[in-house]
Amino acid sequence: MKVWNATASRMRCMATMRVLQTYLDGALDEVAARRVAEHLEDCRRCGLEAEVYQEIKTALGEQDRTVDPRAIERLRHFGEQLARGDASAHGDHGA
């Protein structure tokens, strides 16, 4: 039977939150990943936090990454203006 210790629990929560993104990326070593997984199973608050982060990560990964070629051309033109030292590229319109 586990005895609940509020201080120890908060410490595990803080340690878990520090590495949560790394854990979700699958970049933690096996021992640390196992500890995080066990904590997420035991701690409802951290488990829910991890679920939200995972949902956000999944949603961002599903976004359409197509860029409008006209936007690229506008950025290229703006960059060329900056390289030439064109004052209008800096927002200085003769003021």
N, C-alpha and C positions, 0 to 999 in steps of 0.2 A: 504494500500500500504506500503510495507516494504522499508525503506530507507537503502541503502547499506552503511555499515560502514566497511572500510577495516581493521581497528584495531580489531574491535569486531569479524569480520569474521576470521581473523588469529587466534585469541584466541580460537574460537570455533573449528577451524581446529586442533590446537595443543591439545586441550582437547580431541577431538575425536580420534586423533592418539594415545594418551596415553592409551586409553581403547579399541582400535579397536580389538585387538586379543581377549580380554576378551569378547567383544560383539559377535565376530564371534564364540566363543566357547559356547555362550549362558549362560555365567556366570555372566552377569550384572543384577543388580536388575531392576525391571520393569520400574521405572521412568528413570533411566540412559539409559536403552536400548531404550526407546521411544525417548529420546533426541538425542541419537546417530543416530537412524533410521531417524529422521526428518532432522538432519544435512546432512546425506548421501543423502537424497532425494534433498535437496536444493543446495548442494555443489558438482558440477561435479567432481572436482579434488579428493575430499575425497571419493566420490562414486566410481570413477574408481579405486582408491587405494584399497578400500574394495573388489571390484570385483576381482582384481588381487590376493589379499591375499586369498580370498575364493577359487579361482581356484587352487592356489598352495596347499592349505590345502586339497582340494578334491583330487588332483593328488597324494599327499603324502599318503592319506588314501587308495588309490586304489592300491598302490604298493604291489607286492608279498612279503610277509614277511617270506618266506620259507628260512631257513638257511641250507646250505650244512653240513651234519653231519661230513664230513671230516674236515671242517673248525673248528667245535666245538672241534673235537678231537685234532687238532693242537693247539688250544688255551689251552685246558686242559693240554696237554703235556708241553707247554711253561710255564704254571702256576706251574706245578709240578717241572720243572727245577728251576724256581725262588725260590720256597719254599725250595728246597734242597741247594740253594746257588750256583748252577752251573754257573760258570763264562761265559760259552758260551751263556746262556740265556740273559745276559746283553750286548751282543755284544762285549765282551772282548775275542778275539780269540788269546790269548797268546801274544798280543802286548805289 
